[in-house]
Amino acid sequence: MNHSSRETDMKSGIDPTMIKKDFPILKKKMNGKPLIYLDSAATSQKPKEVIDAITEYYENYNANIHRGIYKIAETATEKYIESKRKLARFIGAGKFEEIIYVRNTTEAINLVALTWGMSNIKKGDRILISEMEHHSNIVPWQMLAKRKGAVLDYIKMDNNMEGLSEQSLREQIEKGPKMLAITHVSNVLGSINDVKRITKLAKKEGTTVLIDGAQSAPHMPVDVRAIGCDFFALSGHKMLGPTGIGALYGKTELLESMEPLFGGGDMIKSVAFDSYTPNDLPWKFEAGTSNIEGGIALGTAVDYLERIGMENIRGHEKELTAYALERLAKINGLKVFGYGRADIEKRGGVVSFSLDKIHPHDVSAVFDSFGIAIRAGHHCAMPLVRGIFKVGALSRMSFYLYNDKSDIDSAIDAIGSVKKVFKVK
């Protein structure tokens, strides 16, 4: 069964055997079997130190930030701001004031659409996204285009349905869209878009650029200033942090020009009966009591990732993905979507596949009986999966730093069991 070894799993400098010990849930059993978690593109598992950071906040310094002039309130404020400094450094932002905490990537994109978009998009303006986007980077722009009478254009997939068409990319950018919003890494295909080059092309046309970094920030080094984008959105829960916390990076001059989305406590500097003055960045976009423990725990997650090293994580995932593609290629009736093993540099740790005559939900159910968690469905990308691939659903395995090749071996064995259950050769 086990075609790998601990030594081959450590080529990237990562020892998954040791890392697994940091994640309490990976010690659990599912349906009587050791849990093998292959759904990190949906949400990542949490190391104990992140869980402990939340407990520590509630047990030792639970207080509201920016309000109390007493010790535990000051401690909470300091640690919350420090988490922003950590995240700013982690993604290459210039300063923590450029980091707006939100609930998730979805909220970050909506914030831009509802603030920058409502002020800057006019009737007839073009908004450009791609055919491989998550619903969270489609629907906000559809809503904005409808409200403003703008045109929503799409960069098409290439003929192999692996990445974006270079011809379509250039043609659409040359039309001079007001906004380009594009994913860094596809959550369905794992395809990595060269966002630095794409941003450079867009900037020549005066286009504002937003990058959906939900699937890149957790898995590879990111430098928003090197990319040159105006906005970058991410979710904490996909990068070892808790749910309900995410971030929007925005260039200072843009954030300062935008109106606040929500009104209330903490986002104001002063209020009169007939007017208000918004607070300084980043607080002008964070109305009300923040997800304080979430922000602090996200900072702890950043500490953990930096200790492992993002280059090491990227290298480890490339090894796992290449190994998975090699083994999957030998299975009759199985089709992998996205780039092949020869183009591993263009792929993140996501592998979507279909099995002839077997529905992905049935595949996932059999996997579950073996204690293996994978995703089945349209992956919040209906236009791509159903509209372009013409399938109702796909099975998806996604990898992270706590996975090893033995996890993939177990998944391959589970595929064999699926075929036996449904009597498919």
Buried (B, 14 or more C-beta within 10 A) or exposed (E): EEEBEEEEBBEBEBBBEEBBBBBEBBEEEBEEEBBBBBBBBBBBBBBBBBBBBBEBBEEEBBBBBBEEEEEBBBBBBEBBBBBBBBBBEBBBBEEBBBBBBBBBBBBBBBBBBBBBBBEBBEEEBBBBBBBBBBBBBBBBBBBBBEEBEBBBBBBBBBEEBBBBBEEBBEEBBEEBBBBBBBBBBBBBBBBBBBBBEBBEBBBEBEBBBBBBBBBBBBBBBBEBEEBBBBBBBBBBBBBBBBBBBBBBBBBBEBBEEBEBBEEEBBBBEEEEEEEBEBBEBBBBBBBEEBBBBBBBBBBBBBBBBEEBBBEBBBBBBBBBBBBBBEBBEEBEEBBBBBBBBEBBEBBBBBBBBBBEEBBBEBBBEBBBBBBBBBBBBBBBBBBBBEEBBEBBBBBBBBBBBBBBBBBBBBBBBBBEEBBEBBEEE
